[in-house]
Amino acid sequence: MEKKDILKEFGRNLRAERNRRNYSQEKLAELAGLSFFTHVGRIERGEMNPTLTTVISLMSALNISFEELFNINKFSDNNL
């Protein structure tokens, strides 16, 4: 799988978790301490490669683990 596919998969999972909690992109950005809620939309569409600190902030805001947000076993190290 290519990097863009990984970003899209991560984004889909993030959107699903956000929607499960009935959070808007703006609300999630606020809870995660992100300065622009548009970052959430760009991450969800796979257009932005978030930093590790952003991912951790999003996980904290959603109260989930990385494993709940992303299934790393779906991807091969050979394609990263």
Biopython code that builds the backbone (N, CA, C, O; Angstrom):
import numpy as np
from Bio.PDB.StructureBuilder import StructureBuilder

atoms = [
    (1, "MET", "N", (0.834, -1.184, 0.000)),
    (1, "MET", "CA", (0.000, 0.000, 0.000)),
    (1, "MET", "C", (0.879, 1.247, 0.000)),
    (1, "MET", "O", (1.919, 1.280, 0.658)),
    (2, "GLU", "N", (0.471, 2.241, -0.716)),
    (2, "GLU", "CA", (1.240, 3.473, -0.808)),
    (2, "GLU", "C", (0.921, 4.408, 0.359)),
    (2, "GLU", "O", (-0.086, 4.248, 1.049)),
    (3, "LYS", "N", (1.799, 5.381, 0.559)),
    (3, "LYS", "CA", (1.618, 6.338, 1.649)),
    (3, "LYS", "C", (0.280, 7.054, 1.568)),
    (3, "LYS", "O", (-0.374, 7.269, 2.589)),
    (4, "LYS", "N", (-0.134, 7.427, 0.351)),
    (4, "LYS", "CA", (-1.405, 8.144, 0.202)),
    (4, "LYS", "C", (-2.575, 7.272, 0.654)),
    (4, "LYS", "O", (-3.556, 7.776, 1.202)),
    (5, "ASP", "N", (-2.468, 5.959, 0.422)),
    (5, "ASP", "CA", (-3.520, 5.035, 0.860)),
    (5, "ASP", "C", (-3.570, 4.935, 2.378)),
    (5, "ASP", "O", (-4.646, 4.829, 2.967)),
    (6, "ILE", "N", (-2.407, 4.968, 3.003)),
    (6, "ILE", "CA", (-2.340, 4.934, 4.463)),
    (6, "ILE", "C", (-2.990, 6.186, 5.036)),
    (6, "ILE", "O", (-3.757, 6.107, 5.996)),
    (7, "LEU", "N", (-2.686, 7.345, 4.451)),
    (7, "LEU", "CA", (-3.277, 8.600, 4.923)),
    (7, "LEU", "C", (-4.788, 8.598, 4.750)),
    (7, "LEU", "O", (-5.512, 9.088, 5.615)),
    (8, "LYS", "N", (-5.267, 8.053, 3.646)),
    (8, "LYS", "CA", (-6.718, 7.991, 3.413)),
    (8, "LYS", "C", (-7.395, 7.055, 4.402)),
    (8, "LYS", "O", (-8.464, 7.372, 4.925)),
    (9, "GLU", "N", (-6.784, 5.912, 4.661)),
    (9, "GLU", "CA", (-7.333, 4.960, 5.633)),
    (9, "GLU", "C", (-7.383, 5.592, 7.026)),
    (9, "GLU", "O", (-8.390, 5.482, 7.726)),
    (10, "PHE", "N", (-6.304, 6.245, 7.418)),
    (10, "PHE", "CA", (-6.272, 6.925, 8.710)),
    (10, "PHE", "C", (-7.381, 7.971, 8.773)),
    (10, "PHE", "O", (-8.090, 8.074, 9.774)),
    (11, "GLY", "N", (-7.523, 8.737, 7.713)),
    (11, "GLY", "CA", (-8.545, 9.777, 7.657)),
    (11, "GLY", "C", (-9.956, 9.226, 7.768)),
    (11, "GLY", "O", (-10.795, 9.791, 8.469)),
    (12, "ARG", "N", (-10.220, 8.114, 7.071)),
    (12, "ARG", "CA", (-11.552, 7.487, 7.162)),
    (12, "ARG", "C", (-11.845, 7.034, 8.581)),
    (12, "ARG", "O", (-12.951, 7.221, 9.087)),
    (13, "ASN", "N", (-10.848, 6.437, 9.219)),
    (13, "ASN", "CA", (-11.029, 5.978, 10.595)),
    (13, "ASN", "C", (-11.245, 7.149, 11.551)),
    (13, "ASN", "O", (-12.078, 7.077, 12.454)),
    (14, "LEU", "N", (-10.501, 8.213, 11.348)),
    (14, "LEU", "CA", (-10.663, 9.401, 12.185)),
    (14, "LEU", "C", (-12.071, 9.968, 12.031)),
    (14, "LEU", "O", (-12.716, 10.301, 13.025)),
    (15, "ARG", "N", (-12.551, 10.081, 10.799)),
    (15, "ARG", "CA", (-13.902, 10.595, 10.547)),
    (15, "ARG", "C", (-14.953, 9.713, 11.223)),
    (15, "ARG", "O", (-15.897, 10.221, 11.828)),
    (16, "ALA", "N", (-14.788, 8.400, 11.120)),
    (16, "ALA", "CA", (-15.749, 7.470, 11.723)),
    (16, "ALA", "C", (-15.799, 7.647, 13.239)),
    (16, "ALA", "O", (-16.880, 7.683, 13.828)),
    (17, "GLU", "N", (-14.641, 7.756, 13.862)),
    (17, "GLU", "CA", (-14.600, 7.940, 15.322)),
    (17, "GLU", "C", (-15.185, 9.295, 15.725)),
    (17, "GLU", "O", (-15.885, 9.397, 16.733)),
    (18, "ARG", "N", (-14.901, 10.321, 14.947)),
    (18, "ARG", "CA", (-15.458, 11.652, 15.235)),
    (18, "ARG", "C", (-16.979, 11.628, 15.118)),
    (18, "ARG", "O", (-17.686, 12.173, 15.965)),
    (19, "ASN", "N", (-17.473, 10.993, 14.064)),
    (19, "ASN", "CA", (-18.917, 10.906, 13.863)),
    (19, "ASN", "C", (-19.599, 10.069, 14.936)),
    (19, "ASN", "O", (-20.727, 10.368, 15.329)),
    (20, "ARG", "N", (-18.928, 9.023, 15.414)),
    (20, "ARG", "CA", (-19.478, 8.195, 16.490)),
    (20, "ARG", "C", (-19.770, 9.014, 17.742)),
    (20, "ARG", "O", (-20.689, 8.715, 18.505)),
    (21, "ARG", "N", (-18.973, 10.044, 17.930)),
    (21, "ARG", "CA", (-19.131, 10.899, 19.108)),
    (21, "ARG", "C", (-19.973, 12.147, 18.816)),
    (21, "ARG", "O", (-20.171, 12.997, 19.684)),
    (22, "ASN", "N", (-20.453, 12.233, 17.596)),
    (22, "ASN", "CA", (-21.254, 13.388, 17.164)),
    (22, "ASN", "C", (-20.499, 14.708, 17.313)),
    (22, "ASN", "O", (-21.086, 15.730, 17.670)),
    (23, "TYR", "N", (-19.196, 14.677, 17.038)),
    (23, "TYR", "CA", (-18.373, 15.885, 17.074)),
    (23, "TYR", "C", (-18.290, 16.469, 15.669)),
    (23, "TYR", "O", (-18.158, 15.735, 14.690)),
    (24, "SER", "N", (-18.366, 17.760, 15.578)),
    (24, "SER", "CA", (-18.055, 18.428, 14.319)),
    (24, "SER", "C", (-16.535, 18.466, 14.187)),
    (24, "SER", "O", (-15.816, 18.203, 15.151)),
    (25, "GLN", "N", (-16.057, 18.790, 13.005)),
    (25, "GLN", "CA", (-14.612, 18.951, 12.828)),
    (25, "GLN", "C", (-14.102, 20.069, 13.724)),
    (25, "GLN", "O", (-13.016, 19.970, 14.294)),
    (26, "GLU", "N", (-14.886, 21.128, 13.847)),
    (26, "GLU", "CA", (-14.495, 22.248, 14.690)),
    (26, "GLU", "C", (-14.391, 21.833, 16.156)),
    (26, "GLU", "O", (-13.452, 22.229, 16.846)),
    (27, "LYS", "N", (-15.349, 21.037, 16.636)),
    (27, "LYS", "CA", (-15.339, 20.581, 18.028)),
    (27, "LYS", "C", (-14.135, 19.688, 18.289)),
    (27, "LYS", "O", (-13.470, 19.828, 19.316)),
    (28, "LEU", "N", (-13.848, 18.772, 17.371)),
    (28, "LEU", "CA", (-12.689, 17.897, 17.556)),
    (28, "LEU", "C", (-11.403, 18.705, 17.574)),
    (28, "LEU", "O", (-10.528, 18.463, 18.405)),
    (29, "ALA", "N", (-11.282, 19.656, 16.671)),
    (29, "ALA", "CA", (-10.084, 20.501, 16.639)),
    (29, "ALA", "C", (-9.926, 21.257, 17.952)),
    (29, "ALA", "O", (-8.820, 21.373, 18.481)),
    (30, "GLU", "N", (-11.026, 21.765, 18.471)),
    (30, "GLU", "CA", (-10.982, 22.498, 19.746)),
    (30, "GLU", "C", (-10.529, 21.582, 20.874)),
    (30, "GLU", "O", (-9.661, 21.955, 21.663)),
    (31, "LEU", "N", (-11.111, 20.379, 20.958)),
    (31, "LEU", "CA", (-10.741, 19.433, 22.014)),
    (31, "LEU", "C", (-9.297, 18.961, 21.889)),
    (31, "LEU", "O", (-8.639, 18.676, 22.889)),
    (32, "ALA", "N", (-8.813, 18.883, 20.652)),
    (32, "ALA", "CA", (-7.438, 18.426, 20.408)),
    (32, "ALA", "C", (-6.425, 19.563, 20.511)),
    (32, "ALA", "O", (-5.218, 19.324, 20.455)),
    (33, "GLY", "N", (-6.900, 20.785, 20.659)),
    (33, "GLY", "CA", (-5.987, 21.917, 20.760)),
    (33, "GLY", "C", (-5.368, 22.325, 19.444)),
    (33, "GLY", "O", (-4.295, 22.928, 19.415)),
    (34, "LEU", "N", (-6.050, 21.992, 18.337)),
    (34, "LEU", "CA", (-5.551, 22.388, 17.021)),
    (34, "LEU", "C", (-5.995, 23.807, 16.728)),
    (34, "LEU", "O", (-7.116, 24.193, 17.061)),
    (35, "SER", "N", (-5.131, 24.579, 16.112)),
    (35, "SER", "CA", (-5.436, 25.986, 15.878)),
    (35, "SER", "C", (-6.438, 26.197, 14.752)),
    (35, "SER", "O", (-7.134, 27.212, 14.726)),
    (36, "PHE", "N", (-6.520, 25.248, 13.819)),
    (36, "PHE", "CA", (-7.440, 25.401, 12.693)),
    (36, "PHE", "C", (-8.251, 24.126, 12.516)),
    (36, "PHE", "O", (-7.687, 23.044, 12.349)),
    (37, "PHE", "N", (-9.574, 24.252, 12.553)),
    (37, "PHE", "CA", (-10.399, 23.055, 12.391)),
    (37, "PHE", "C", (-10.282, 22.501, 10.978)),
    (37, "PHE", "O", (-10.615, 21.339, 10.745)),
    (38, "THR", "N", (-9.816, 23.308, 10.033)),
    (38, "THR", "CA", (-9.651, 22.817, 8.663)),
    (38, "THR", "C", (-8.604, 21.702, 8.593)),
    (38, "THR", "O", (-8.623, 20.893, 7.665)),
    (39, "HIS", "N", (-7.690, 21.657, 9.568)),
    (39, "HIS", "CA", (-6.705, 20.572, 9.615)),
    (39, "HIS", "C", (-7.414, 19.226, 9.734)),
    (39, "HIS", "O", (-7.004, 18.251, 9.104)),
    (40, "VAL", "N", (-8.472, 19.167, 10.536)),
    (40, "VAL", "CA", (-9.195, 17.909, 10.725)),
    (40, "VAL", "C", (-9.763, 17.443, 9.387)),
    (40, "VAL", "O", (-9.640, 16.266, 9.047)),
    (41, "GLY", "N", (-10.369, 18.325, 8.637)),
    (41, "GLY", "CA", (-10.913, 17.969, 7.332)),
    (41, "GLY", "C", (-9.846, 17.491, 6.378)),
    (41, "GLY", "O", (-10.050, 16.514, 5.657)),
    (42, "ARG", "N", (-8.723, 18.156, 6.360)),
    (42, "ARG", "CA", (-7.625, 17.754, 5.469)),
    (42, "ARG", "C", (-7.063, 16.394, 5.866)),
    (42, "ARG", "O", (-6.712, 15.591, 5.001)),
    (43, "ILE", "N", (-6.975, 16.130, 7.171)),
    (43, "ILE", "CA", (-6.500, 14.823, 7.643)),
    (43, "ILE", "C", (-7.517, 13.748, 7.261)),
    (43, "ILE", "O", (-7.139, 12.677, 6.786)),
    (44, "GLU", "N", (-8.789, 14.026, 7.465)),
    (44, "GLU", "CA", (-9.831, 13.051, 7.154)),
    (44, "GLU", "C", (-9.890, 12.716, 5.663)),
    (44, "GLU", "O", (-10.245, 11.595, 5.298)),
    (45, "ARG", "N", (-9.553, 13.658, 4.811)),
    (45, "ARG", "CA", (-9.551, 13.410, 3.368)),
    (45, "ARG", "C", (-8.228, 12.805, 2.882)),
    (45, "ARG", "O", (-8.083, 12.515, 1.694)),
    (46, "GLY", "N", (-7.280, 12.615, 3.775)),
    (46, "GLY", "CA", (-5.992, 12.044, 3.413)),
    (46, "GLY", "C", (-5.093, 13.019, 2.682)),
    (46, "GLY", "O", (-4.155, 12.609, 1.998)),
    (47, "GLU", "N", (-5.370, 14.303, 2.820)),
    (47, "GLU", "CA", (-4.595, 15.342, 2.137)),
    (47, "GLU", "C", (-3.433, 15.854, 2.974)),
    (47, "GLU", "O", (-2.573, 16.575, 2.469)),
    (48, "MET", "N", (-3.404, 15.489, 4.233)),
    (48, "MET", "CA", (-2.400, 16.021, 5.148)),
    (48, "MET", "C", (-1.807, 14.874, 5.956)),
    (48, "MET", "O", (-2.535, 14.009, 6.443)),
    (49, "ASN", "N", (-0.506, 14.871, 6.094)),
    (49, "ASN", "CA", (0.181, 13.885, 6.911)),
    (49, "ASN", "C", (0.392, 14.518, 8.286)),
    (49, "ASN", "O", (1.303, 15.326, 8.461)),
    (50, "PRO", "N", (-0.448, 14.154, 9.266)),
    (50, "PRO", "CA", (-0.359, 14.813, 10.569)),
    (50, "PRO", "C", (0.919, 14.428, 11.316)),
    (50, "PRO", "O", (1.454, 13.334, 11.137)),
    (51, "THR", "N", (1.382, 15.327, 12.135)),
    (51, "THR", "CA", (2.538, 15.035, 12.973)),
    (51, "THR", "C", (2.124, 14.071, 14.077)),
    (51, "THR", "O", (0.939, 13.898, 14.361)),
    (52, "LEU", "N", (3.103, 13.459, 14.679)),
    (52, "LEU", "CA", (2.840, 12.540, 15.784)),
    (52, "LEU", "C", (2.122, 13.260, 16.924)),
    (52, "LEU", "O", (1.217, 12.694, 17.538)),
    (53, "THR", "N", (2.508, 14.480, 17.210)),
    (53, "THR", "CA", (1.850, 15.215, 18.300)),
    (53, "THR", "C", (0.393, 15.508, 17.960)),
    (53, "THR", "O", (-0.454, 15.512, 18.853)),
    (54, "THR", "N", (0.085, 15.751, 16.697)),
    (54, "THR", "CA", (-1.297, 15.969, 16.290)),
    (54, "THR", "C", (-2.101, 14.686, 16.437)),
    (54, "THR", "O", (-3.231, 14.716, 16.924)),
    (55, "VAL", "N", (-1.533, 13.565, 16.024)),
    (55, "VAL", "CA", (-2.219, 12.278, 16.155)),
    (55, "VAL", "C", (-2.513, 11.993, 17.624)),
    (55, "VAL", "O", (-3.620, 11.570, 17.959)),
    (56, "ILE", "N", (-1.550, 12.215, 18.492)),
    (56, "ILE", "CA", (-1.743, 11.976, 19.917)),
    (56, "ILE", "C", (-2.814, 12.909, 20.481)),
    (56, "ILE", "O", (-3.624, 12.486, 21.306)),
    (57, "SER", "N", (-2.828, 14.154, 20.054)),
    (57, "SER", "CA", (-3.854, 15.104, 20.494)),
    (57, "SER", "C", (-5.241, 14.656, 20.049)),
    (57, "SER", "O", (-6.200, 14.753, 20.815)),
    (58, "LEU", "N", (-5.352, 14.173, 18.831)),
    (58, "LEU", "CA", (-6.637, 13.683, 18.323)),
    (58, "LEU", "C", (-7.089, 12.445, 19.088)),
    (58, "LEU", "O", (-8.263, 12.328, 19.441)),
    (59, "MET", "N", (-6.167, 11.520, 19.345)),
    (59, "MET", "CA", (-6.506, 10.324, 20.113)),
    (59, "MET", "C", (-6.969, 10.690, 21.511)),
    (59, "MET", "O", (-7.929, 10.111, 22.019)),
    (60, "SER", "N", (-6.306, 11.631, 22.128)),
    (60, "SER", "CA", (-6.689, 12.079, 23.462)),
    (60, "SER", "C", (-8.077, 12.714, 23.451)),
    (60, "SER", "O", (-8.895, 12.453, 24.334)),
    (61, "ALA", "N", (-8.334, 13.548, 22.449)),
    (61, "ALA", "CA", (-9.634, 14.212, 22.348)),
    (61, "ALA", "C", (-10.763, 13.209, 22.129)),
    (61, "ALA", "O", (-11.883, 13.417, 22.596)),
    (62, "LEU", "N", (-10.467, 12.122, 21.419)),
    (62, "LEU", "CA", (-11.461, 11.089, 21.162)),
    (62, "LEU", "C", (-11.464, 9.991, 22.224)),
    (62, "LEU", "O", (-12.337, 9.123, 22.234)),
    (63, "ASN", "N", (-10.476, 10.045, 23.115)),
    (63, "ASN", "CA", (-10.313, 9.060, 24.180)),
    (63, "ASN", "C", (-10.205, 7.638, 23.614)),
    (63, "ASN", "O", (-10.905, 6.724, 24.050)),
    (64, "ILE", "N", (-9.314, 7.479, 22.637)),
    (64, "ILE", "CA", (-9.082, 6.180, 22.025)),
    (64, "ILE", "C", (-7.591, 5.923, 21.890)),
    (64, "ILE", "O", (-6.775, 6.843, 21.952)),
    (65, "SER", "N", (-7.253, 4.656, 21.705)),
    (65, "SER", "CA", (-5.855, 4.275, 21.499)),
    (65, "SER", "C", (-5.540, 4.299, 20.009)),
    (65, "SER", "O", (-6.438, 4.378, 19.171)),
    (66, "PHE", "N", (-4.257, 4.230, 19.694)),
    (66, "PHE", "CA", (-3.848, 4.199, 18.296)),
    (66, "PHE", "C", (-4.419, 2.955, 17.615)),
    (66, "PHE", "O", (-4.866, 3.018, 16.470)),
    (67, "GLU", "N", (-4.403, 1.835, 18.319)),
    (67, "GLU", "CA", (-4.918, 0.590, 17.753)),
    (67, "GLU", "C", (-6.398, 0.701, 17.405)),
    (67, "GLU", "O", (-6.854, 0.092, 16.438)),
    (68, "GLU", "N", (-7.146, 1.470, 18.182)),
    (68, "GLU", "CA", (-8.565, 1.669, 17.889)),
    (68, "GLU", "C", (-8.753, 2.580, 16.674)),
    (68, "GLU", "O", (-9.746, 2.477, 15.953)),
    (69, "LEU", "N", (-7.799, 3.459, 16.463)),
    (69, "LEU", "CA", (-7.887, 4.419, 15.373)),
    (69, "LEU", "C", (-7.311, 3.887, 14.067)),
    (69, "LEU", "O", (-7.742, 4.287, 12.986)),
    (70, "PHE", "N", (-6.342, 2.990, 14.166)),
    (70, "PHE", "CA", (-5.647, 2.563, 12.959)),
    (70, "PHE", "C", (-5.156, 1.126, 13.100)),
    (70, "PHE", "O", (-4.517, 0.781, 14.094)),
    (71, "ASN", "N", (-5.450, 0.294, 12.116)),
    (71, "ASN", "CA", (-5.002, -1.095, 12.109)),
    (71, "ASN", "C", (-3.703, -1.197, 11.318)),
    (71, "ASN", "O", (-3.719, -1.354, 10.097)),
    (72, "ILE", "N", (-2.606, -1.107, 12.007)),
    (72, "ILE", "CA", (-1.294, -1.103, 11.363)),
    (72, "ILE", "C", (-1.006, -2.429, 10.657)),
    (72, "ILE", "O", (-0.192, -2.467, 9.734)),
    (73, "ASN", "N", (-1.661, -3.515, 11.075)),
    (73, "ASN", "CA", (-1.410, -4.832, 10.463)),
    (73, "ASN", "C", (-1.879, -4.906, 9.020)),
    (73, "ASN", "O", (-1.500, -5.831, 8.302)),
    (74, "LYS", "N", (-2.691, -3.961, 8.577)),
    (74, "LYS", "CA", (-3.163, -3.966, 7.199)),
    (74, "LYS", "C", (-2.067, -3.558, 6.213)),
    (74, "LYS", "O", (-2.198, -3.770, 5.007)),
    (75, "PHE", "N", (-0.993, -2.976, 6.732)),
    (75, "PHE", "CA", (0.015, -2.404, 5.867)),
    (75, "PHE", "C", (1.350, -3.129, 6.007)),
    (75, "PHE", "O", (1.746, -3.541, 7.097)),
    (76, "SER", "N", (2.014, -3.267, 4.897)),
    (76, "SER", "CA", (3.313, -3.926, 4.847)),
    (76, "SER", "C", (4.425, -2.899, 4.947)),
    (76, "SER", "O", (4.329, -1.828, 4.347)),
    (77, "ASP", "N", (5.465, -3.199, 5.685)),
    (77, "ASP", "CA", (6.623, -2.307, 5.793)),
    (77, "ASP", "C", (7.277, -2.074, 4.434)),
    (77, "ASP", "O", (7.934, -1.052, 4.235)),
    (78, "ASN", "N", (7.109, -2.984, 3.519)),
    (78, "ASN", "CA", (7.739, -2.860, 2.206)),
    (78, "ASN", "C", (7.183, -1.697, 1.394)),
    (78, "ASN", "O", (7.831, -1.223, 0.460)),
    (79, "ASN", "N", (6.005, -1.243, 1.740)),
    (79, "ASN", "CA", (5.367, -0.181, 0.958)),
    (79, "ASN", "C", (5.441, 1.189, 1.628)),
    (79, "ASN", "O", (4.886, 2.157, 1.109)),
    (80, "LEU", "N", (6.106, 1.283, 2.749)),
    (80, "LEU", "CA", (6.162, 2.570, 3.465)),
    (80, "LEU", "C", (7.308, 3.412, 3.002)),
    (80, "LEU", "O", (7.499, 4.522, 3.499)),
]
sb = StructureBuilder()
sb.init_structure("model")
sb.init_model(0)
sb.init_chain("A")
sb.init_seg("    ")
for serial, (resi, resn, name, xyz) in enumerate(atoms, 1):
    if name == "N":
        sb.init_residue(resn, " ", resi, " ")
    sb.init_atom(name, np.array(xyz, "f"), 0.0, 1.0, " ", f" {name:<3s}", serial, name[0])
structure = sb.get_structure()
